[in-house]
Amino acid sequence: MALRHYTLDFKLSTAVDSATTVPHLLSIFHEQEMTETVHETNGHGYLGTFVGKNGRLAILRVHSHGLVTVDLQCYEEDNIAQLDNLLNALETKLKMILNGNITRIKRLPALVRGAEVDRYWPTTDDRLLEYDMDQLVYEEDSPYQNIKILHSQQYGNVLILDDDINLAESDLTYTQAIMGNGRESYAGKEVLILGGGDGGILFEMVKQKPKMITMLDIDQKVIDACKKYMRRTCGNILDSLEGDCYQILVEDCVPVLRKYVQEGKTFDYVINDLTAIPISTEPEEDSTWDFLRLILDLSIKVLHPSGKYFTQGNAQTMTEALRLYEEQLKKLSCPVGFSKEVVCVPSYLEQWVFYSVWKK
């Protein structure tokens, strides 16, 4: 049973006395058969809760610093028209009472909490986004992570790993960006993909007729889920673990990379689709940074002298994390150059940074 949470805020130019404000509002709550309880605020204005039928709860606060807030909670199956009428009545009455003192009124759509399908996901800098998710298509725990695929009316099916949005069927721009955005020719080349279990990079790459693509992904369950539910992204490429110009190895990439280093095997392109740059700004204390450095170092070692290494970065707003990553590039076993570009990935609702790295 989901809960709907409505908010109504009045920002004021000067503080108001609750004794001249609250009495005018009580009749509105009483008409809805809601009972008032006044709470002690130790001099910080008025705080009243109003409990009504069907589990309705309203919280009215007249703050001492020029803000009036109303929170209204109800169950999802409650009478929405009645609730709209209650909020409309409160907004109209407060406009009359506070006339000339209002600098801003903000009434937000209801926050739906505890719904069967989660529609709220944070950005990398902790802003809340609401998506139009309407169906849980798939969920399973693998030995490595929680895997969800949710359906969005706008973005198609969306792959979510450990509660982090990875890729939606709408996100071809992500795949194009991590492949160099059309500036590279993969025809006749040896390509190594790290991760990429959604099949998007592999599906687009085979169209360019490379000599051979080797894809390393540790999680068979991600591959199986995307093969079934992310067809707009991967087509039929995941139906088989090998084809004329590709092979998918379901293995931990680290020991395989180390083996390639020992054998002296090199690739024209290495595409790292394992993980974004950590948002932690303590690279010496975060194990994800250790993993990133290891993958980066091994990848450069298996990169042909004239080859290129592509990877995602993180959101453009994560300036410190991106700066720290660029510092790591300067500490590799051989000198490298790099460039970056910013791309709009539809389902991320953020500007996303991608890197191209090459040996000097």
N, C-alpha and C positions, 0 to 999 in steps of 0.2 A: 504494500500500500504506500504510494508515494505522497509526499507532502509538497504543497505549493507555498512559496514564501514570497510575499509582495512587499515592496518598500516604497515609501513616499517621504521625500526629504524637502524641507524648506530651509534654505540658507538665508539668514537675516543680516541686515546691516547693523543692527543693535540687538542686544539681548532683550527678551520680554519676560514679564512677570507671569509665572504659571497661574497665579491666582486670577488673572484677568483673561487667561486663554483657555484653560482646561474646562471651566464650567460650561462654556458655550459648546463644547464637543460631547459632553456626557450624554445628552439626549440622543445623539446619533448611535452611540454604543447601546444605549438602553433599548432603542427601537429594534435592535438586533438581538435583544435578550442576552446581552453580555454583562457580566458582573465585574465591577471594578475592585481591584486591590491596589492600594497605594503603598509604595515601598520607600524606605528611608534612603536618602541619597547623600546625607551628610553635607548639605549645602550646595549640591551640584544639580539644582533644578528639580523638576518633577519626573517621577517614574511611576507609571501606572500600567498594570496588566489587566486585560479584560478577557474573561473566559466565557465562551458561549456554547451553544448546542453544536453537536456534530464534531466536537473537538476543535472548534475555532479558538484561536488565541490572537489577541492584538496587544501590541506593546506601544505605548505612547510615551515619548520622552520630550520634555521641554528643557533643553540643555541651558546651562547658565552662561554660555558663551555665544549665543546667537544662532542656534540650530534647533529645529523641531523635526523629530523623526517619528514615523509610524511604520511598524512592522506588523504584517498580518499573515498568519499561518493557518492553513486549512488542508484537509485531505483532498486528493486529486479529484475524487468523485463528488465533492461538494458543489453547491449551486454557484457556478461562476458568475452568473448575472447578478445574484445578490451581493457577492463580494465586490464586483465592479461598482454596484450602487453604493456600497459602504465607502469604498475608497473615493468615489466621485463626491459623495456628500462631505467627507472629511476635507477633501481638497478645496471644495467650494467654500466651506465654512472658514477654513484657515485663510483663504485668500481674502475673505471679508474682514476677519479679525486682524490680520497682519498687513492690511493694505498700506502701501507706502514704505514698508519695512522689508520687503522681500527682494533679495538680489538674485535668487535662483530657485526654481522648483524642479525637482527630479523625481520622476516616477518610472521605475524600471519594470520590464516584464518579469513575470514570476520566475523565481529560481525553483526548479523542480528537484527535490532531494529524495533519494532512496528509490528512484525509478528503476524499472526492470532493465532498461537500457541507459547506460551512463552517457550523457551528452556534454559533460563539462570536462575540458582538458586544459591544463595550464600551458602557457608559453614558456620558453626557456628563462625569461626574466620574470616569471611568476604573475603574469596577467591572466585572468580567467577568460577562456573562450567557450562559447556555447555553439555546439555543432547540431546539425539536423539528423543525428543518428536515430534510427527508428527500429533497428533489428539487430540482435546478436546472432550473427551468422554461424560463428564457430568459436569455441573456446576449449583449450586443453593445456595442461601443464606438460612440458617436455622435461627431460633431465636438466635442461639449461635455463628455461625461462617460461613465463606464462605467455601463451599465444592467444590473441583475440582477433577476430575479424568482425567488424561492425559494418552495417550498411548505412550509407549516407545518401540522401536523395540528391545531394549536390555533387558529391565526390565519388560515388560508387562504393564498392567495398574498400574498407580501410584496414590495413594490417597494423596491429598494435602489439608491441612486445614489451612485457613488464611495464604496462601502463604508459608506454611512450609511443606516440604515433610515428610509425616508420614510413609507410607509403600507402597512398590511395590509388585507385585505378585512374584517377584524374591526373596523376602526377608525372606525366611524361617529361615535363621540364626538368625534374630531378634527374631522371635517367640520362637525358641529353646533356645536362650540365656535368655530370660526373664522368661522361665520355668525351668531354671537350667541346661540346656545343657545335659539332659539325666541322671543327677546324682540323680534325685528324682523319687520316686514311688508314683504316684497319685492314685493308685488303692484303692478303698474303702475310699477315703479321702473327706473331706469337703473343697471346694475351693471357694474363693471369687475373682472375677476379677473386677477391677475398670477401667472403660473405655473399651477399646477393641472392639469398634464398628465395626471395619473391620472384626471381626469374626475369625481372624487367631488363636488367643490363644484358643478360645473356640473349634474350629474345631480340633486342635491338642490334646487338653486336653481330649475330650470325647473318643478318641481312647484308653486312658489308664484306662477307666472304673472306674472313681471316684464314690464315693457315691452320691455326688451332687455338681454341679457347680452353683453358683449364679453370674451372670454378671450384673453389674450396669453401664449403659451408658445413658447419658442425651439426646442424639440427635438421634431421630428416623430417621431423614433424612440421617444421615451417615450410619445407619444400612441398610436402604432401598437402598441407592446408592451402597453400597458394596455387598449387596445381589444380585444385578443385574449385576454389572460390575467388581467385584473382586472375581469371582468364583474360580479362581486358588488358592486364599488365604483361602476363607471361605467354599468352597464346597457348600453343601446345608444346613449348620447348621443354617443359619439365616432365612431360609424359614419359620421356626416356632419359636415363642418366648419361647417355652418350649418343652422338650423332656424327655426321660426316666431318664436322669441323669443331666439335666440342666434346668435353668430358666433364661430368660433375663428380667430384670426389667428396663424399660425406665424411669429412675428417676434420680434426683440429688442424688449423692452418699452420700453427707454430712449428710442430715437428716436421711437417712437409716442407715449409720454407727453409728450415735448417738443413734438411736433406738436399734441397735444391742448391743451397749455398755450398755444401760439401762437394756436390757433383759438378759445380761450376755452371749449372743451368741458368740461362738468362731469358728474359722476356722483353719484347719491344714495348709492352704496356703492362703496368700493374695498376689495377683499379681496386682501391680499398673501400669496400662498402660495409665494413664491420660495425663501426660505431662512430658517433659524432665526437668531436673534441669535447672532453669533459668541461663542465662549466665551473668546476672547482678551480680556485686560483691558488691552490697549494699543491703544485705538481710533485713536490717531494714527499707528500703525505697521502696522496690519493693513488690507490693501486691501479685505477683506470689509466692514469698517466703513464705508469710503468708499462702497462700492456701496449698503450699507443706508441711509446718510444721503441719497444721491442719490435712491433710490427713494422714501424717506419724504418728502422735500421735494417731488418731482414729484407724488406721490400727493395730498398735501395741497393742492397748487395746482389739481388737477383735481377736487377734492372740492367738492360743492355746500355752500354755507354751513351748511345744516342736515343735511349728510350725515355718514356715519360711515366710519371706516377700521378694518378688522379685520386682525390679523396674529397669527401664532404668536410666542411669545417663545423660551423655551428651558426646560430642566428647572428645577424649583423650587429645586434645590440650587445652581444657578448664580447665586447671589445678587449677586455683584459684576458679572457681565455684565448681568444684568437692571437693576441700579442704573445702569450706564453707559448702557444704552438709554434709560432714563427721563430721564437727563440730556440725551441727544440730542433728546428731545421738547421740551425747554425751549429749544432753540436754533433751532427752525424759523422760517421767514420770517413766520409769524403765530402768535399764542398758541393753544395747544390744551389741552384737558383729556383725561384718560385714566382708564380703569379696567382692572382685570385680574382674571382668575379662573383657578383651578387646576383642571385636568381630568385624570382618569386615562385615558390612551390605551392600550388593551390591549397592543398589540405593543411599545410603548416600555418597558413595565415601569418607568416613571418617572412622577411627577406633572409635568404639562406646563402652562406658563403661556401664556395668550392675552391679547392686548391689544385694547381698543376705544379709538379716538382720535376726537376731534371738535374742530371749531373753536369757540373761545370767542366 
